[in-house]
Amino acid sequence: MRIHHIFIALALIVACNPEPGPEPEPVVPVEETPYLSAKADVKTVMEPGSLITVKVNSNYGWAYSLSSELLEEKESTDSTLVLKSCLNRGADETVTVTIMSDKDRSLTSSIDVKVKTGLLLDFEFQSDGTARDVSPNSYWIDTKAGVNMMTYYNEDAGRIAARFFSSLGGTLTDGFYKFEYNSNKTFQDALADGHSLEVLFMLGDEPGDVGEIKMFSSMEQGGTGFLVTDPSRGREITFLPNTTDAMGKSWRWCKSGVVPEVGRYYHVVGVWDKEAGEARIYVDGNLEAKVAAAGSYNPPYNATSRWFCVGGDPSGAQCQSAWNGDVVLARIYDAVLDDESAAHLWEEAPHNIQSSPFRVTNVLYLTECEVKPGGEYVVAGDGFVTGDKIKFEGDEIVTCETLVEDGRAVATIPMDMKSGAYKLYAVRGAESAPLGSARMTVTDSPRALHAPKAVAHRGFHGGGRPENSIAALKAAQDAGFYGSEMDLWITTDGVVYVNHDGVISGKTIQNCTSADLASVTLSNGEPLPTFRQYLEQAVKNLDTRLVIEIKQHSSAERSRACTTEMLRLVDEFGIGNKVDYISFSRDVCAQIAAAKPGTTVGYLTTTTDLAGLMAQGINCADFAYTDLFSNKALFDQAHLLGMTVNIWTVDSASDMMRAIGLGADFITTNRPDLLTDIVERFF
């Protein structure tokens, strides 16, 4: 038994330890053929921050490359690449996304993603004072040149800036930039589906108690843009789009909480996000506020105000809420910018811009004039000090000997100065401050300058005094203006009334009897004044002349009848030597001139037949500023014939200074107080 067990054990040992033999061949796995494919969920993007998801199908690892920085990685997994679009300020660009196999780099899959431009309009200011759109659209920008603005190279910004010198909050006919988009449906649609605005600006003067002031906007009864609010709203930098939701039409006051300091530059981005139903405002890259702004976008109600203004806000053909200070950047995006994009714009923008080391404010000078070599050129302004000089920069740079006296710098024109367009600077030592721009004709026989007389258009109205009211006449008399203009109509029973429009309270004056008009009152409670009542006030202070306009009636006979009765009443009150006369009717002017030879009679319709007017005794060329500014030779022609020149209706300081430089004798204005201030400061 024991031996048997031993043999069994030995057998087992042998079985478990066989004799060594040859090594077996290793098993080689079969290598899988590499494959790679990729597919994107979208292939066209515009909004910055939009995501593009690329699905990658590969049996090996993979890498990728991008042909442009307009796309960047947001995240990735073994089978997914998520890209984010960046703001594209150039033309539409196709970005190629190339996926490459780690196993075989020759194995690729490419996807083209079109990144559309998000830049809709980009104002770039030029050294000649104009501006152009440098967006891919290359839209036309209209430069309304004037005393209120100039462009200059801002060294800190590294680019040309626009400087505005307007009275803050005022109304202007020039001195701003205009981009009109009423007929541009593409542009309007771009605003309507969500938009962003960018501006870099500096407030140049203390706003005091004026209302809203706007540096870049299009918001007249609708629209969008930036402003600094009026005092009741805290004087905050504000983005203000207008939308309509279930509650109705509304301004969306996205106030930043930032009150701008004079002389400091601010970078501001405003975003109307239609999809999110909100408006956002960023100041210097920081999100300062967001407000609900749901609904559809409302453009300005009136087609004439559908334009973007740099330097104020559109109001028909004029600019309102005027700006004072700099605008360095002004851009509009057909894109809803996110926080990161707004911060990126701030990072790209010029930083640490310093304002001029000294300031001259409330500046007045002749923007278009003739000067004599060795003669004087006056710049009125607050902030001049003894030793300051006036520098003219054009094709040549001329620094003039300058005498500073009581709010005025009087420069002596060099004997060798050339005619041309110049930018004006105040120079103090090595520093300079921009003042504006002017076009100067250098001649040995310059046009004589004189202070024009102020005619209050329809009286000195405003402040509760309606146009053509007796209160407006009295206010003009109390202020000591040269004249107070008024308009006359005659009723069917021969009573002459004072009113500009032919219809009041639904009644057509020339078709009414005086009894029909007895109950008509003005907004201040005055009865509609008769000419007799006007004369009763006029004789109380004859230092202010009446400037009487006979309105054009339904027939020449009716106009003559009004003229005859007017002349009879003037004679009755014995003030014929205290009255000037104007009319759009040449026949009426001739009738008055024949009845009152030698008195001032002005024809209100532009004509080049000035000699013919004089032959009829019509001795005043009395034309609209739009006509006279476009035909400046009429000023000199009229004066050579012995005529006087009145220009109407001029309400901005720049237009007043232009009229003075061209030799106007009278200026009819709704702002006779402004004209009086200008005359006192400049002459």
C-alpha positions as CSV (number, residue, x, y, z in Angstrom):
1,M,0.0,0.0,0.0
2,R,2.7,2.5,1.0
3,I,4.8,1.7,-2.2
4,H,1.7,2.2,-4.4
5,H,1.2,5.6,-2.8
6,I,4.7,6.5,-3.5
7,F,4.4,5.6,-7.2
8,I,1.3,7.6,-7.5
9,A,3.0,10.6,-6.0
10,L,5.9,10.3,-8.3
11,A,3.6,10.0,-11.2
12,L,1.9,13.2,-10.2
13,I,5.2,15.0,-9.9
14,V,6.3,14.0,-13.3
15,A,2.9,14.9,-14.8
16,C,3.1,18.4,-13.3
17,N,6.7,19.0,-14.4
18,P,7.1,17.8,-17.9
19,E,10.3,18.0,-19.8
20,P,11.0,21.6,-21.2
21,G,10.1,22.2,-24.9
22,P,10.2,25.1,-27.4
23,E,8.6,28.6,-26.6
24,P,5.1,29.2,-28.2
25,E,4.7,32.0,-30.8
26,P,3.2,35.3,-29.3
27,V,-0.3,36.2,-30.4
28,V,-0.3,39.5,-32.4
29,P,-3.7,41.4,-32.2
30,V,-5.2,42.6,-35.5
31,E,-4.9,46.5,-35.7
32,E,-8.1,48.3,-36.4
33,T,-8.2,50.7,-39.4
34,P,-8.5,54.3,-38.1
35,Y,-11.6,56.3,-39.0
36,L,-12.7,59.9,-38.3
37,S,-15.7,62.0,-39.0
38,A,-17.1,65.2,-37.6
39,K,-20.4,67.1,-37.8
40,A,-21.4,70.5,-36.5
41,D,-24.9,71.4,-35.3
42,V,-24.8,74.9,-36.8
43,K,-22.6,76.4,-39.6
44,T,-23.5,80.1,-39.4
45,V,-23.3,82.3,-36.3
46,M,-23.4,86.0,-35.5
47,E,-24.1,86.6,-31.9
48,P,-20.9,86.7,-29.8
49,G,-21.0,83.8,-27.3
50,S,-23.0,81.5,-29.6
51,L,-22.1,77.9,-29.2
52,I,-21.2,75.4,-32.0
53,T,-21.2,71.7,-31.0
54,V,-19.0,69.5,-33.1
55,K,-19.7,65.7,-32.7
56,V,-16.5,63.7,-33.4
57,N,-16.7,60.0,-34.3
58,S,-13.2,58.4,-34.1
59,N,-11.7,55.1,-33.0
60,Y,-8.6,56.9,-31.9
61,G,-7.8,60.1,-30.1
62,W,-8.0,63.4,-32.0
63,A,-6.9,67.0,-32.0
64,Y,-8.3,70.1,-33.8
65,S,-7.2,73.4,-35.3
66,L,-9.1,76.7,-36.1
67,S,-8.3,79.0,-39.0
68,S,-9.3,82.1,-37.0
69,E,-9.6,83.5,-33.5
70,L,-13.3,84.2,-34.2
71,L,-14.0,80.8,-32.7
72,E,-12.5,79.5,-29.4
73,E,-12.9,76.3,-27.4
74,K,-15.4,76.4,-24.6
75,E,-15.1,72.7,-23.6
76,S,-14.4,69.2,-25.1
77,T,-14.9,65.5,-24.3
78,D,-13.7,62.3,-26.1
79,S,-16.5,62.7,-28.7
80,T,-17.5,66.4,-28.5
81,L,-15.9,69.8,-29.2
82,V,-17.9,72.9,-28.1
83,L,-16.8,76.1,-29.7
84,K,-17.9,79.7,-28.8
85,S,-18.1,82.5,-31.4
86,C,-16.3,85.8,-30.7
87,L,-17.4,89.3,-31.8
88,N,-16.6,89.8,-35.5
89,R,-16.0,93.5,-36.3
90,G,-14.8,92.7,-39.8
91,A,-16.5,91.3,-42.9
92,D,-18.3,87.9,-42.8
93,E,-15.6,85.3,-42.3
94,T,-15.5,81.6,-42.8
95,V,-13.7,79.7,-40.1
96,T,-12.4,76.2,-40.9
97,V,-12.5,73.7,-38.0
98,T,-10.1,70.9,-38.8
99,I,-10.3,67.6,-36.7
100,M,-7.2,65.4,-37.0
101,S,-6.7,61.8,-36.0
102,D,-4.0,61.2,-33.4
103,K,-3.2,58.0,-35.1
104,D,-2.9,59.4,-38.6
105,R,-2.6,63.2,-38.9
106,S,-3.3,62.9,-42.6
107,L,-6.8,61.7,-41.6
108,T,-8.9,64.8,-41.1
109,S,-12.4,66.1,-41.2
110,S,-13.1,69.8,-41.9
111,I,-16.1,71.9,-41.2
112,D,-16.6,75.5,-42.4
113,V,-18.4,77.8,-40.0
114,K,-19.5,81.2,-41.2
115,V,-19.1,83.9,-38.6
116,K,-21.1,86.9,-39.7
117,T,-20.1,90.4,-38.9
118,G,-21.7,91.8,-35.8
119,L,-20.6,95.4,-36.6
120,L,-23.4,97.5,-38.2
121,L,-22.0,101.0,-38.0
122,D,-18.6,102.4,-36.9
123,F,-18.0,106.1,-36.8
124,E,-14.3,107.0,-37.5
125,F,-13.5,110.7,-37.2
126,Q,-11.2,112.2,-39.8
127,S,-8.6,115.0,-39.6
128,D,-10.7,117.2,-41.9
129,G,-13.6,117.3,-39.5
130,T,-15.7,114.7,-41.3
131,A,-16.5,111.1,-40.2
132,R,-16.8,107.9,-42.2
133,D,-18.3,104.5,-41.5
134,V,-15.5,101.9,-41.2
135,S,-17.8,98.9,-40.7
136,P,-18.1,96.4,-43.6
137,N,-21.3,98.3,-44.6
138,S,-19.4,101.6,-45.4
139,Y,-22.6,103.7,-44.9
140,W,-22.5,107.4,-45.7
141,I,-22.2,109.8,-42.7
142,D,-23.3,113.4,-43.2
143,T,-21.1,115.9,-41.4
144,K,-23.0,119.0,-40.3
145,A,-19.9,121.2,-39.8
146,G,-20.2,124.2,-37.6
147,V,-18.7,126.3,-34.8
148,N,-19.9,123.7,-32.3
149,M,-17.4,121.0,-33.2
150,M,-14.0,120.0,-34.6
151,T,-11.8,116.9,-34.8
152,Y,-8.4,116.6,-33.3
153,Y,-5.8,113.9,-32.7
154,N,-6.0,112.7,-29.1
155,E,-2.6,111.3,-28.3
156,D,-3.7,109.3,-25.3
157,A,-6.5,107.6,-27.3
158,G,-4.1,107.1,-30.3
159,R,-6.8,108.2,-32.7
160,I,-8.8,111.2,-33.9
161,A,-11.6,112.4,-31.6
162,A,-14.6,114.7,-32.2
163,R,-14.8,117.6,-29.8
164,F,-18.2,119.4,-29.3
165,F,-18.5,122.9,-27.9
166,S,-22.3,123.2,-27.8
167,S,-24.3,124.7,-25.0
168,L,-25.4,121.5,-23.2
169,G,-28.9,120.5,-23.9
170,G,-29.4,123.1,-26.7
171,T,-30.8,122.8,-30.2
172,L,-28.5,123.0,-33.2
173,T,-28.7,123.2,-37.0
174,D,-25.1,122.2,-37.4
175,G,-22.2,121.0,-35.4
176,F,-23.0,117.3,-35.3
177,Y,-22.8,114.0,-37.3
178,K,-25.8,112.4,-38.9
179,F,-26.4,108.8,-40.2
180,E,-29.9,108.6,-41.8
181,Y,-31.5,105.2,-41.9
182,N,-35.2,105.8,-42.6
183,S,-34.9,104.2,-46.1
184,N,-32.5,101.5,-44.9
185,K,-34.7,98.5,-44.1
186,T,-31.7,96.2,-43.4
187,F,-30.5,98.6,-40.8
188,Q,-33.9,99.0,-39.2
189,D,-34.4,95.2,-39.1
190,A,-31.0,94.8,-37.4
191,L,-32.0,97.1,-34.6
192,A,-35.4,95.4,-34.3
193,D,-34.1,91.9,-33.5
194,G,-31.7,93.0,-30.8
195,H,-28.7,95.4,-30.8
196,S,-25.8,96.8,-28.9
197,L,-24.3,100.3,-28.8
198,E,-20.8,101.3,-27.8
199,V,-19.5,104.8,-27.0
200,L,-16.3,106.3,-25.5
201,F,-17.0,109.9,-24.4
202,M,-16.0,112.7,-22.1
203,L,-18.3,115.4,-20.6
204,G,-16.7,118.8,-21.3
205,D,-18.7,121.1,-19.1
206,E,-20.9,121.2,-16.0
207,P,-24.6,120.6,-17.1
208,G,-26.1,122.8,-14.4
209,D,-29.9,122.6,-14.5
210,V,-30.3,121.8,-18.2
211,G,-32.4,118.8,-19.2
212,E,-31.2,115.6,-20.9
213,I,-27.9,115.7,-22.7
214,K,-27.0,113.1,-25.4
215,M,-23.7,112.2,-27.0
216,F,-24.9,109.3,-29.3
217,S,-28.5,108.6,-29.9
218,S,-31.6,108.2,-32.1
219,M,-34.5,108.6,-29.8
220,E,-37.2,111.0,-30.8
221,Q,-40.6,109.4,-29.7
222,G,-39.0,106.0,-30.0
223,G,-35.6,104.6,-30.9
224,T,-32.5,103.9,-28.8
225,G,-29.3,105.5,-27.6
226,F,-27.3,106.9,-24.7
227,L,-27.9,110.0,-22.6
228,V,-27.0,111.6,-19.3
229,T,-30.3,112.0,-17.6
230,D,-31.8,115.3,-16.3
231,P,-31.4,116.3,-12.7
232,S,-34.7,114.7,-11.6
233,R,-33.3,111.3,-12.7
234,G,-29.9,111.7,-11.1
235,R,-27.7,112.7,-14.0
236,E,-26.7,109.1,-14.6
237,I,-25.2,107.6,-17.8
238,T,-28.2,105.7,-19.2
239,F,-29.0,103.4,-22.1
240,L,-32.6,104.0,-23.3
241,P,-34.2,101.7,-25.9
242,N,-38.0,102.0,-26.5
243,T,-40.1,98.8,-26.7
244,T,-43.7,97.7,-26.7
245,D,-45.0,94.8,-24.6
246,A,-48.4,93.8,-23.3
247,M,-48.4,96.9,-21.1
248,G,-47.8,99.2,-24.0
249,K,-45.1,101.4,-25.4
250,S,-42.4,102.4,-23.0
251,W,-38.9,103.8,-22.6
252,R,-36.6,101.3,-20.8
253,W,-34.5,103.3,-18.4
254,C,-31.3,101.3,-18.0
255,K,-29.5,103.7,-15.6
256,S,-25.9,102.8,-14.7
257,G,-25.8,104.6,-11.4
258,V,-22.6,106.4,-12.7
259,V,-22.7,110.2,-12.7
260,P,-20.1,111.4,-15.2
261,E,-17.3,113.7,-14.0
262,V,-16.3,116.6,-16.2
263,G,-13.0,115.8,-18.1
264,R,-13.1,112.0,-17.4
265,Y,-13.5,109.5,-20.2
266,Y,-16.1,106.7,-20.0
267,H,-16.5,103.5,-22.1
268,V,-20.1,102.5,-22.2
269,V,-21.9,99.5,-23.9
270,G,-25.7,99.3,-24.0
271,V,-27.4,96.0,-25.0
272,W,-31.0,95.4,-25.9
273,D,-31.5,91.6,-25.7
274,K,-34.9,90.9,-27.4
275,E,-34.8,87.2,-26.6
276,A,-34.1,87.7,-22.9
277,G,-36.5,90.7,-22.8
278,E,-34.0,93.0,-21.0
279,A,-31.6,95.9,-21.5
280,R,-28.1,96.0,-20.0
281,I,-25.5,98.7,-19.5
282,Y,-21.8,98.3,-19.0
283,V,-19.5,101.1,-17.9
284,D,-15.7,100.5,-18.3
285,G,-16.3,96.8,-18.8
286,N,-18.5,96.3,-15.7
287,L,-22.2,95.3,-15.9
288,E,-23.8,98.2,-13.9
289,A,-27.5,97.5,-14.4
290,K,-30.1,95.5,-16.3
291,V,-33.8,96.2,-16.6
292,A,-36.8,94.5,-18.1
293,A,-37.3,95.5,-21.8
294,A,-39.6,92.9,-23.2
295,G,-41.5,93.3,-26.5
296,S,-40.9,94.7,-29.9
297,Y,-38.6,97.6,-30.7
298,N,-40.1,101.0,-31.6
299,P,-38.1,103.2,-34.0
300,P,-38.5,107.0,-33.8
301,Y,-42.1,107.9,-34.6
302,N,-41.3,110.5,-37.2
303,A,-39.4,109.4,-40.3
304,T,-37.5,112.7,-40.3
305,S,-36.0,111.7,-37.0
306,R,-34.8,108.3,-38.0
307,W,-31.1,109.0,-37.9
308,F,-28.3,108.5,-35.5
309,C,-26.7,111.6,-34.1
310,V,-23.2,112.0,-32.7
311,G,-23.2,115.2,-30.7
312,G,-26.9,115.2,-29.7
313,D,-30.2,113.7,-30.5
314,P,-32.3,113.9,-33.8
315,S,-35.3,116.3,-33.9
316,G,-36.4,116.4,-37.5
317,A,-33.6,118.1,-39.4
318,Q,-32.2,119.6,-36.2
319,C,-30.1,118.3,-33.3
320,Q,-31.5,118.6,-29.8
321,S,-30.1,117.8,-26.3
322,A,-26.7,118.9,-27.6
323,W,-23.5,117.5,-26.2
324,N,-20.4,119.3,-25.0
325,G,-17.2,117.3,-24.8
326,D,-15.5,114.5,-26.7
327,V,-16.7,111.4,-28.5
328,V,-13.9,109.0,-29.3
329,L,-15.8,105.9,-30.3
330,A,-19.4,105.4,-31.5
331,R,-20.5,102.0,-32.8
332,I,-23.6,100.0,-33.4
333,Y,-23.7,96.2,-33.4
334,D,-26.3,93.9,-35.0
335,A,-25.5,91.6,-32.2
336,V,-26.6,91.0,-28.6
337,L,-23.3,91.3,-26.7
338,D,-22.8,89.2,-23.5
339,D,-20.8,90.1,-20.4
340,E,-17.6,88.7,-21.8
341,S,-17.9,90.6,-25.1
342,A,-18.6,93.9,-23.4
343,A,-15.6,93.4,-21.2
344,H,-13.5,92.6,-24.2
345,L,-14.6,95.9,-25.9
346,W,-13.5,97.8,-22.8
347,E,-10.1,96.0,-22.9
348,E,-9.7,96.9,-26.5
349,A,-10.7,100.6,-26.0
350,P,-8.1,103.3,-25.3
351,H,-7.4,103.6,-21.6
352,N,-6.1,106.4,-19.4
353,I,-7.1,109.2,-21.7
354,Q,-6.4,112.5,-20.1
355,S,-8.5,115.6,-20.8
356,S,-6.9,118.9,-21.9
357,P,-4.7,120.3,-19.1
358,F,-6.8,123.5,-19.3
359,R,-10.2,124.4,-20.6
360,V,-11.8,127.3,-22.4
361,T,-15.6,127.1,-22.3
362,N,-18.5,129.1,-23.7
363,V,-16.5,129.8,-26.8
364,L,-17.6,132.2,-29.6
365,Y,-15.8,133.1,-32.8
366,L,-16.5,133.7,-36.4
367,T,-16.6,130.4,-38.3
368,E,-16.7,131.9,-41.7
369,C,-15.3,135.4,-42.3
370,E,-12.9,137.7,-44.0
371,V,-9.8,138.9,-42.1
372,K,-7.1,141.4,-42.9
373,P,-3.3,140.7,-42.6
374,G,-2.3,142.5,-39.4
375,G,-6.0,142.7,-38.4
376,E,-7.7,141.2,-35.4
377,Y,-9.6,138.0,-34.9
378,V,-11.6,137.7,-31.7
379,V,-12.3,134.5,-29.7
380,A,-14.6,135.0,-26.8
381,G,-14.6,132.4,-24.0
382,D,-14.3,131.7,-20.3
383,G,-10.9,130.5,-19.1
384,F,-8.4,132.5,-21.0
385,V,-5.5,133.8,-19.0
386,T,-2.8,136.4,-19.8
387,G,-0.1,134.8,-22.0
388,D,-2.5,132.5,-23.9
389,K,-2.1,132.5,-27.6
390,I,-4.4,131.5,-30.5
391,K,-3.1,128.8,-32.9
392,F,-4.5,128.1,-36.3
393,E,-3.8,124.7,-37.7
394,G,-4.5,124.0,-41.4
395,D,-2.2,123.5,-44.4
396,E,0.1,125.6,-42.3
397,I,0.3,126.1,-38.5
398,V,0.2,129.7,-37.3
399,T,0.5,130.8,-33.7
400,C,-0.6,134.4,-33.4
401,E,0.3,137.2,-31.0
402,T,-2.7,137.4,-28.7
403,L,-4.0,139.9,-26.3
404,V,-6.3,138.5,-23.5
405,E,-8.9,140.9,-22.1
406,D,-12.0,140.3,-20.1
407,G,-13.2,137.0,-21.5
408,R,-11.7,137.5,-25.0
409,A,-8.6,136.5,-26.8
410,V,-7.8,139.0,-29.6
411,A,-5.3,137.4,-32.1
412,T,-3.3,139.5,-34.6
413,I,-3.5,137.9,-38.0
414,P,0.1,137.4,-39.4
415,M,0.9,139.3,-42.6
416,D,1.7,136.1,-44.5
417,M,-1.3,134.1,-43.4
418,K,-3.1,132.2,-46.2
419,S,-6.9,131.7,-46.8
420,G,-8.2,128.3,-45.9
421,A,-9.8,126.1,-43.3
422,Y,-8.3,126.1,-39.9
423,K,-8.6,124.3,-36.6
424,L,-8.4,126.7,-33.6
425,Y,-6.5,126.0,-30.4
426,A,-5.7,127.9,-27.3
427,V,-2.0,127.6,-26.5
428,R,-0.7,127.9,-22.9
429,G,3.1,127.2,-22.8
430,A,3.6,123.7,-24.2
431,E,0.0,122.7,-23.8
432,S,-3.0,123.3,-26.0
433,A,-6.8,123.0,-25.9
434,P,-9.0,122.6,-28.9
435,L,-11.5,125.5,-29.5
436,G,-13.2,124.7,-32.9
437,S,-12.7,125.2,-36.6
438,A,-13.2,128.1,-39.1
439,R,-12.9,129.0,-42.7
440,M,-11.0,132.3,-43.2
441,T,-10.5,134.4,-46.3
442,V,-7.5,136.7,-46.0
443,T,-8.0,139.9,-47.9
444,D,-6.8,143.5,-47.7
445,S,-10.5,144.7,-47.9
446,P,-12.4,142.4,-45.5
447,R,-16.2,142.7,-45.0
448,A,-17.0,145.1,-42.2
449,L,-18.3,143.5,-39.1
450,H,-21.1,145.0,-37.0
451,A,-23.4,143.9,-34.3
452,P,-26.7,142.7,-35.8
453,K,-30.0,143.8,-34.3
454,A,-32.2,141.2,-32.6
455,V,-35.7,140.7,-33.8
456,A,-37.8,138.5,-31.4
457,H,-39.6,136.0,-33.7
458,R,-43.4,136.2,-32.8
459,G,-42.4,138.2,-29.7
460,F,-40.2,137.0,-26.8
461,H,-42.3,133.8,-26.2
462,G,-41.7,130.9,-23.9
463,G,-41.9,130.7,-20.1
464,G,-45.7,130.7,-20.3
465,R,-45.9,133.5,-22.9
466,P,-47.4,132.2,-26.2
467,E,-46.2,133.2,-29.6
468,N,-47.8,136.5,-30.9
469,S,-49.3,137.2,-27.5
470,I,-49.3,140.6,-25.9
471,A,-47.3,139.1,-23.1
472,A,-44.6,138.1,-25.6
473,L,-44.6,141.7,-27.0
474,K,-44.2,143.2,-23.6
475,A,-41.4,140.7,-22.7
476,A,-39.5,141.8,-25.9
477,Q,-40.0,145.4,-24.9
478,D,-38.8,144.8,-21.3
479,A,-35.7,143.0,-22.6
480,G,-34.9,145.9,-24.9
481,F,-34.7,144.0,-28.2
482,Y,-34.6,146.0,-31.4
483,G,-37.8,144.5,-32.7
484,S,-40.7,142.2,-32.1
485,E,-42.1,140.3,-35.1
486,M,-45.8,139.5,-35.5
487,D,-48.3,138.1,-38.1
488,L,-51.5,139.6,-39.3
489,W,-54.8,138.3,-40.7
490,I,-58.0,140.1,-41.5
491,T,-61.6,138.9,-40.8
492,T,-64.5,139.1,-43.2
493,D,-65.8,142.2,-41.2
494,G,-62.4,144.0,-41.6
495,V,-60.8,143.4,-38.1
496,V,-57.1,142.6,-38.1
497,Y,-55.9,139.9,-35.7
498,V,-52.5,138.8,-34.6
499,N,-51.6,135.1,-35.0
500,H,-49.1,133.1,-37.0
501,D,-51.3,130.3,-38.2
502,G,-54.4,131.0,-40.3
503,V,-56.4,128.6,-38.2
504,I,-56.9,128.7,-34.5
505,S,-59.2,126.6,-32.3
506,G,-60.6,125.1,-35.6
507,K,-61.5,128.6,-36.9
508,T,-60.0,130.0,-40.1
509,I,-59.4,133.6,-39.2
510,Q,-59.8,135.2,-42.7
511,N,-63.2,133.4,-43.1
512,C,-64.5,134.4,-39.7
513,T,-66.1,137.6,-38.3
514,S,-64.7,139.2,-35.2
515,A,-67.7,137.9,-33.3
516,D,-66.7,134.3,-34.3
517,L,-63.3,134.9,-32.7
518,A,-64.4,136.7,-29.6
519,S,-64.3,133.5,-27.5
520,V,-60.9,132.3,-28.7
521,T,-58.1,132.4,-26.1
522,L,-54.4,131.7,-26.1
523,S,-52.7,129.2,-23.9
524,N,-52.0,131.8,-21.2
525,G,-55.7,132.8,-21.1
526,E,-55.3,136.0,-23.2
527,P,-58.0,136.6,-25.8
528,L,-56.8,136.2,-29.4
529,P,-55.3,139.7,-29.7
530,T,-56.5,142.2,-32.3
531,F,-53.9,144.4,-34.0
532,R,-55.4,147.4,-32.2
533,Q,-54.8,145.8,-28.9
534,Y,-51.2,145.0,-29.9
535,L,-50.7,148.6,-30.9
536,E,-52.0,149.7,-27.5
537,Q,-49.2,147.7,-25.9
538,A,-46.6,148.8,-28.5
539,V,-47.0,152.6,-27.8
540,K,-46.1,151.9,-24.1
541,N,-42.5,151.4,-25.1
542,L,-41.5,152.4,-28.6
543,D,-37.8,151.5,-28.1
544,T,-38.8,148.1,-29.4
545,R,-40.0,148.3,-33.0
546,L,-42.9,146.3,-34.4
547,V,-41.9,144.1,-37.3
548,I,-45.2,143.4,-39.1
549,E,-45.7,140.5,-41.4
550,I,-48.8,140.5,-43.6
551,K,-49.8,136.8,-44.1
552,Q,-50.7,135.6,-47.5
553,H,-54.5,135.4,-47.7
554,S,-56.7,133.4,-50.0
555,S,-56.5,136.1,-52.6
556,A,-54.3,139.1,-53.5
557,E,-57.4,141.3,-52.8
558,R,-57.7,140.0,-49.3
559,S,-53.9,140.5,-48.6
560,R,-54.2,144.1,-49.9
561,A,-57.2,144.7,-47.7
562,C,-55.3,143.5,-44.7
563,T,-52.3,145.7,-45.6
564,T,-54.6,148.8,-46.1
565,E,-56.2,148.4,-42.7
566,M,-52.9,147.7,-41.0
567,L,-51.4,150.9,-42.5
568,R,-54.5,152.9,-41.4
569,L,-54.1,151.7,-37.8
570,V,-50.4,152.4,-37.8
571,D,-51.1,156.0,-38.9
572,E,-53.9,156.2,-36.3
573,F,-51.5,155.4,-33.5
574,G,-48.8,157.7,-35.0
575,I,-46.0,155.1,-34.9
576,G,-45.1,154.9,-38.6
577,N,-41.4,155.7,-37.8
578,K,-41.3,152.8,-35.3
579,V,-42.4,150.0,-37.7
580,D,-40.7,147.7,-40.1
581,Y,-42.7,145.6,-42.6
582,I,-42.2,142.1,-44.2
583,S,-44.2,139.8,-46.4
584,F,-43.9,136.8,-48.7
585,S,-46.0,138.7,-51.2
586,R,-44.0,141.0,-53.4
587,D,-47.1,143.0,-54.3
588,V,-47.8,143.6,-50.6
589,C,-44.2,144.8,-50.1
590,A,-44.6,147.1,-53.0
591,Q,-47.9,148.5,-51.7
592,I,-46.3,149.2,-48.3
593,A,-43.2,150.8,-49.9
594,A,-45.3,153.1,-52.0
595,A,-47.3,154.1,-48.9
596,K,-44.3,154.5,-46.6
597,P,-41.3,155.5,-48.7
598,G,-38.0,155.1,-47.0
599,T,-39.3,152.7,-44.3
600,T,-37.7,149.2,-44.0
601,V,-39.6,146.7,-46.1
602,G,-38.4,143.2,-46.4
603,Y,-39.3,140.6,-49.0
604,L,-39.3,137.1,-47.5
605,T,-38.9,135.0,-50.7
606,T,-35.4,134.5,-52.0
607,T,-34.6,136.1,-55.3
608,T,-31.4,137.3,-57.0
609,D,-33.3,140.2,-58.4
610,L,-32.2,142.6,-55.6
611,A,-31.9,145.5,-58.0
612,G,-35.5,144.9,-59.0
613,L,-36.6,144.9,-55.4
614,M,-34.8,148.2,-54.7
615,A,-36.5,149.8,-57.8
616,Q,-39.9,149.0,-56.1
617,G,-38.7,150.5,-52.8
618,I,-38.3,147.1,-51.2
619,N,-35.0,147.8,-49.4
620,C,-34.4,144.7,-47.2
621,A,-33.2,141.3,-48.4
622,D,-35.1,139.3,-45.8
623,F,-34.3,135.6,-46.5
624,A,-34.3,132.3,-44.6
625,Y,-30.9,131.2,-43.2
626,T,-31.0,128.1,-45.4
627,D,-31.2,130.3,-48.5
628,L,-28.6,132.9,-47.5
629,F,-26.1,130.4,-46.2
630,S,-26.3,128.6,-49.6
631,N,-26.0,131.9,-51.5
632,K,-23.7,134.0,-49.4
633,A,-23.0,136.5,-52.3
634,L,-26.4,138.0,-51.6
635,F,-25.1,139.6,-48.4
636,D,-22.5,141.6,-50.3
637,Q,-24.8,142.3,-53.3
638,A,-27.5,143.7,-51.0
639,H,-25.1,146.0,-49.2
640,L,-23.6,147.3,-52.5
641,L,-27.2,148.2,-53.5
642,G,-27.8,150.0,-50.2
643,M,-30.1,147.3,-48.9
644,T,-30.1,145.9,-45.4
645,V,-30.1,142.1,-44.8
646,N,-32.3,140.2,-42.3
647,I,-31.8,136.5,-41.8
648,W,-34.5,134.2,-40.3
649,T,-35.1,132.1,-38.2
650,V,-31.7,131.6,-36.5
651,D,-31.7,130.0,-33.1
652,S,-28.2,128.4,-32.6
653,A,-25.1,130.3,-31.5
654,S,-23.2,128.8,-34.5
655,D,-25.7,130.0,-37.0
656,M,-25.7,133.4,-35.4
657,M,-21.9,133.7,-35.5
658,R,-22.0,132.6,-39.2
659,A,-24.6,135.3,-40.0
660,I,-22.5,137.9,-38.2
661,G,-19.4,136.9,-40.2
662,L,-21.4,137.2,-43.4
663,G,-22.6,140.7,-42.5
664,A,-26.2,140.3,-41.4
665,D,-27.8,143.6,-40.2
666,F,-30.8,141.9,-38.5
667,I,-31.3,138.4,-37.1
668,T,-34.8,137.2,-36.5
669,T,-34.7,134.5,-33.8
670,N,-36.7,132.6,-31.2
671,R,-33.7,133.2,-28.9
672,P,-33.2,137.0,-28.9
673,D,-31.7,136.6,-25.4
674,L,-29.0,134.4,-26.8
675,L,-28.2,136.8,-29.6
676,T,-28.0,139.7,-27.2
677,D,-25.6,137.8,-25.0
678,I,-23.4,136.9,-28.1
679,V,-23.3,140.6,-29.2
680,E,-22.4,141.8,-25.7
681,R,-19.5,139.2,-25.5
682,F,-18.2,139.4,-29.0
683,F,-18.3,143.1,-29.8
